[in-house]
Amino acid sequence: MPRRRPWTWFAMLLIVLFIPVSQAIALAQAEPQALRHGDHPLVGQIWSGVVQSERQEALARMARADVVLLGESHGNADHHARQLEVLEALLALGRRPALAFEIFDLEDQEIIDRQRLAGVADADDLAEAVNMSGRGWTWAEYRPLVQFALDQALPIVATNLSRRGAMAVAMEGLQSLPGEDRARLGLDRPLPEDAMQRLEQRIVDAHCGHLPAARAGGMINAQRARDAYMADRIAAQEGPVVLITGAAHARLDYGVPWYLAQQAPERQVLSLIFVEVDPERHAAVDYLNAGGSPYHLLWFTRRSSPDDPCEAFRKQLEGMRG
């Protein structure tokens, strides 16, 4: 009998049900993927719908916003470098935002605050204090961003519902949350029907057919709860905020911005997605849906994920069975 790798079928189920395929691939890679398609004509360009935006103009728009969401593809080094570039530019423009992170769970906030009061100066020490290892995030990718916050004395905000919490919502429904939380978060109100349909389709597509249909509703509830709690933590901040998060959370139609509109409608929000170029699509309009973009800005970058992520995901699942 072949020796099993240190993956269990339960771990595989968690990956399939609770991690989008792009993140699952990134987590399974022993080495970071080389960035590719650097000669693509869109790399480095920023677009607002069908209109190209100059970099300084886009940064000025971000500086005027109360909340900036920087939606990444997990595992893409270009995306993290551009996030740091945005933060440096905002400080140069006189803004001092709080840095909100998807990688930090809500329960981490007390530990983070305690570490800051104790004078923690090294991001690695902060990661150790919250027990970052074993959560599935590649800490090296986020360390420069957290270190920047420490060096510049910027607030660090933990925003994410833990995987255990998200699993509870997925299994038991939104009713498992306290009623006062559901009302405060905006989870007592349904998403618009068209947005709900897009969210459902996105979750099905993100799991490449490996998500049982019976689990789709649970995944929708978990996604909604995470977005709502992220918005709640952002709304609680008094000054400007930058959220470092996955691209789906930054969507205007069903992501964090939708819940911010319920919780803090006075906040001016700007949503940006870093887009990995597709070698088959050379014009910005090719990346827009018929209804337009669910983001204010698209910043095109080189690619680190496979050109066919579902094929790569299939191979990862086969490797787990070996």
Summary of the structure (lengths in Angstrom):
residues: 322
radius of gyration: 19.1
end to end distance: 10.1
largest distance: 62.9
contacts: 1018
relative contact order: 0.21
helix: 50%
strand: 15%
